[in-house]
Amino acid sequence: MVADANQNEFPGQTFSASGSIAKVGELLKAVVGYFALPLALPLIFLQECLAWFRLTTGLSNRSLEGKVVLITGASCGIGESLATYFYRAGCRLILAARRKQELERVRDSLVRMQTNGKVYVPAVLELDLADLTSIPSKANAALAIYDTVDILVNNAGIFNRGSVLDTIMEVDQQVMNVNYFGALALTKVIGNHMLKQSAGHIVFMSSVVGKISIPNSAAYAASKHALQALADSLRAEVASKGIKVTVISPSFVKTDITVNAFTTSGEKYGRMTKEVASGYTPEYVAERTFKAVVNEESDVVIAPLTHKALIYIRTFLSSIFFIIMKFYARRFRKEQ
Ligand SMILES: NC(=O)c1ccc[n+]([C@@H]2O[C@H](COP(=O)([O-])OP(=O)(O)OC[C@H]3O[C@@H](n4cnc5c(N)ncnc54)[C@H](OP(=O)(O)O)[C@@H]3O)[C@@H](O)[C@H]2O)c1
């Protein structure tokens, strides 16, 4: 009988050999991780110093006066604060979201505001990012208002709370549609317009969970990871075409994001979590985002050092990160 060279006579043995190789690989990764983290710490410090230096001394004097800025999710929260900063800078705003009445409230409060320089009455655009087929015509309607859009701020977003296995598919899909596919569809139309004018700036409001994933908000984290990936690809593709791409990744911000969040069954969560209640003010995040646009920064993380460290721990010491997240998930279950 001729033995088949491809046939595995001792599958168990082969498996255990590759198992030991995998274990050695894991060990090597851990060792590299332990060395890499201390090496990374000075890099984190350097990055923080550079960001601080750039912000304090390197602030460009570039004026945004007269620029047409389309802000999604401008009816409340961070979007409303962003509108204030761009309005004060003399930009021509298009405020977009689903609730027209809230957009008009934001517009009216801006118009009543005391300002020094020239300002323009903002336009209002009803837009449902979950309605993907309507987005090209809505984007064209936005372009028709001032014949252009110079800065697109993809800010609108929704959050979800609950475990992966308990969450109904409709919630996952809705979160991906609003946070990712909606922003993508809008970016395609406005981005192609920017290509024609060889200028423009596209901003994505991501989150720290676009860089690390936390338990009990998987759809949200996945949508923000997708946004980060989209932005990184797009930035490289349009770099030579005069278009800038910025990703903003804040930690918790005190807005109604969790009040409006979906539960596992698609109901409204209806409460502000304590992490969000003790988060940054939307004004702070808006100011930092505005500066990032003026400075044409690519990637800005607005987070306390502990959250920034978690990003590095996920990269260099993933096993430690997984343990931390296991505790986090357990705490969440207890709180429920
Ligand atoms: N708050 C935080 O802790 C935090 C942290 C990191 C990142 N972020 C990000 O910051 C962005 C703004 O969130 P926020 O904190 O300001 O929350 P928010 O107060 O709940 O505001 C969300 C905005 O998105 C709009 N929106 C929701 N669904 C929409 C849809 N289907 N179509 C169009 N617009 C829609 C809402 O307007 P309508 O309801 O009128 O449509 C609202 O203006 C989001 O992308 C969020 O992921 C927030």
The ligand as a Tripos MOL2 file, in Angstrom:
@<TRIPOS>MOLECULE
LIG
   48    52     1     0     0
SMALL
NO_CHARGES

@<TRIPOS>ATOM
      1 N1        -21.3460   62.0420   23.3870 N.am      1 LIG1
      2 C1        -20.3080   61.2320   23.4070 C.2       1 LIG1
      3 O1        -19.9350   60.6720   24.4520 O.2       1 LIG1
      4 C2        -19.5290   60.9970   22.1380 C.ar      1 LIG1
      5 C3        -18.2290   60.4660   22.2480 C.ar      1 LIG1
      6 C4        -17.5050   60.2380   21.0820 C.ar      1 LIG1
      7 C5        -18.0430   60.5150   19.8450 C.ar      1 LIG1
      8 N2        -19.3040   61.0380   19.7830 N.ar      1 LIG1
      9 C6        -19.8620   61.2820   18.4370 C.3       1 LIG1
     10 O2        -20.2400   62.6390   18.2990 O.3       1 LIG1
     11 C7        -21.2750   62.7370   17.3260 C.3       1 LIG1
     12 C8        -22.3900   63.6180   17.8520 C.3       1 LIG1
     13 O3        -23.0060   62.9500   18.9400 O.3       1 LIG1
     14 P1        -23.5770   63.7340   20.2160 P.3       1 LIG1
     15 O4        -22.7980   63.2760   21.3900 O.co2     1 LIG1
     16 O5        -23.6880   65.1660   19.9490 O.co2     1 LIG1
     17 O6        -25.0160   63.0240   20.3230 O.3       1 LIG1
     18 P2        -26.5080   63.6300   20.2320 P.3       1 LIG1
     19 O7        -26.6240   64.7870   21.1270 O.co2     1 LIG1
     20 O8        -27.4160   62.4600   20.4180 O.co2     1 LIG1
     21 O9        -26.5960   64.1460   18.7200 O.3       1 LIG1
     22 C9        -26.6730   63.2650   17.6450 C.3       1 LIG1
     23 C10       -26.9850   64.0440   16.3910 C.3       1 LIG1
     24 O10       -27.0820   63.1360   15.2980 O.3       1 LIG1
     25 C11       -28.2910   63.3620   14.6030 C.3       1 LIG1
     26 N3        -28.8290   62.1120   14.0450 N.ar      1 LIG1
     27 C12       -29.1540   60.9700   14.6770 C.ar      1 LIG1
     28 N4        -29.6830   60.0930   13.8330 N.ar      1 LIG1
     29 C13       -29.6840   60.6970   12.6130 C.ar      1 LIG1
     30 C14       -30.1280   60.3010   11.3320 C.ar      1 LIG1
     31 N5        -30.7050   59.1110   11.1140 N.pl3     1 LIG1
     32 N6        -29.9830   61.1600   10.3040 N.ar      1 LIG1
     33 C15       -29.4350   62.3820   10.4990 C.ar      1 LIG1
     34 N7        -29.0140   62.8200   11.6910 N.ar      1 LIG1
     35 C16       -29.1430   61.9870   12.7440 C.ar      1 LIG1
     36 C17       -29.2560   63.9370   15.6500 C.3       1 LIG1
     37 O11       -30.2390   64.7570   15.0470 O.3       1 LIG1
     38 P3        -31.7580   64.3540   14.7920 P.3       1 LIG1
     39 O12       -32.2110   63.5200   15.9350 O.co2     1 LIG1
     40 O13       -32.4550   65.6800   14.7040 O.co2     1 LIG1
     41 O14       -31.7430   63.6280   13.4870 O.co2     1 LIG1
     42 C18       -28.3160   64.7970   16.4850 C.3       1 LIG1
     43 O15       -28.1780   66.0600   15.9210 O.3       1 LIG1
     44 C19       -21.7140   61.3030   17.0140 C.3       1 LIG1
     45 O16       -21.1280   60.8680   15.8050 O.3       1 LIG1
     46 C20       -21.1420   60.5070   18.1620 C.3       1 LIG1
     47 O17       -20.8910   59.1780   17.8160 O.3       1 LIG1
     48 C21       -20.0550   61.2910   20.8840 C.ar      1 LIG1
@<TRIPOS>BOND
     1     1     2 1
     2     2     3 2
     3     2     4 1
     4     4     5 ar
     5     4    48 ar
     6     5     6 ar
     7     6     7 ar
     8     7     8 ar
     9     8     9 1
    10     8    48 ar
    11     9    10 1
    12     9    46 1
    13    10    11 1
    14    11    12 1
    15    11    44 1
    16    12    13 1
    17    13    14 1
    18    14    15 2
    19    14    16 1
    20    14    17 1
    21    17    18 1
    22    18    19 2
    23    18    20 1
    24    18    21 1
    25    21    22 1
    26    22    23 1
    27    23    24 1
    28    23    42 1
    29    24    25 1
    30    25    26 1
    31    25    36 1
    32    26    27 ar
    33    26    35 ar
    34    27    28 ar
    35    28    29 ar
    36    29    30 ar
    37    29    35 ar
    38    30    31 1
    39    30    32 ar
    40    32    33 ar
    41    33    34 ar
    42    34    35 ar
    43    36    37 1
    44    36    42 1
    45    37    38 1
    46    38    39 2
    47    38    40 1
    48    38    41 1
    49    42    43 1
    50    44    45 1
    51    44    46 1
    52    46    47 1
@<TRIPOS>SUBSTRUCTURE
     1 LIG1         1 GROUP 0 **** ****
